[in-house]
Amino acid sequence: MSQFRFNQLFVVLILLGLLGSLGISPAITERARGKEELLLYPIVKPVRVIAGMFHSKYGRKELPPGETERRKDPELASENAELREQVVFLTQQLQDLRLVESERKHLGPLLEYFKPVSVIAGDATPGRESLTILPASGVDMSPGTPVMGPEGLVGRMVEGRRVRLITDKDFTIEGQFGRFADGQWQALATPKPSVKGIGNGQMRIENLTRKEAEPILPGDWVVLSDADYPEILKNRQVGQVESVRAMPTKPLYAEIFVKPRLDLRKLREVLVMRK
């Protein structure tokens, strides 16, 4: 249809509408009031049908019972990251529990005489190595009480629930050298070493001559052989030999460095003798 004809039709419709509004009686138009839906039904009905078809195909559907709405990728990525963090945390906790269980099995009959007690923190005082433990019932926290760990002697109780470590400066223990050969413990025929803590997680032996220290090799063990400790702790590990050399200030004597297998300053649990 050309532009001219469309304009003509539009003008005619406007005129017809104007004549109808002037010529048709209000009584007639009043009858149609409130019946707009009926009058527009030929148009409304097809539109509603088409809208319903589009809604049923593309509109939001009710999910069946038990189903959840599919979430967007950013939301899923955030949830997956949280789940991975939880898995890592729980895995670490499980490993820690397995380690504690393994350590306790390794201790064997010691658990009949000692009770596990949690460590609060290490000593922050420069030049001093000790641990502070939690209060616990049924254990002897009096000064001098021996404290054990998963790999042997840890130290002794001092005041204020504090454990003085065997690596603390001037902490002295009498021990015995030995090694494992074919799974069997073999004591070495040497004088008893006086093992003294020197700090920084280490101990040193200086009371043996170089001749007396000849059988000792790096990797050998020092075990407890001290009359000041209960008999059940005899031959419990103190530390492992790191090096044997001539003492710089006394060339005829040996200087033997000994180190516990574990860093005692990082222990999270110790064994305190029961009452």
Secondary structure, DSSP 8 states (H G I E B T S, - for coil): --HHHHHHHHHHHHHHHHHHHHHS-HHHHHHTTT-HHHHHHHHHHHHHHHHHHHHHHHS-----TT------HHHHHHHHHHHHHHHHHHHHHHHHHHHHHHHHHHHGGGGGTEEEEEEEEE--STT--EEEE---TTB--STT-EEEETTEEEEEEETTTEEEETTSTT-EEEEEEEEEETTEEEE--S---EEEEEETTEEEE-SSBTTTTTT--TT-EEEE--TTS-GGGTT-EEEEEEEEEE-SS-TTBEEEEEE-SS-GGG-SEEEEEB-
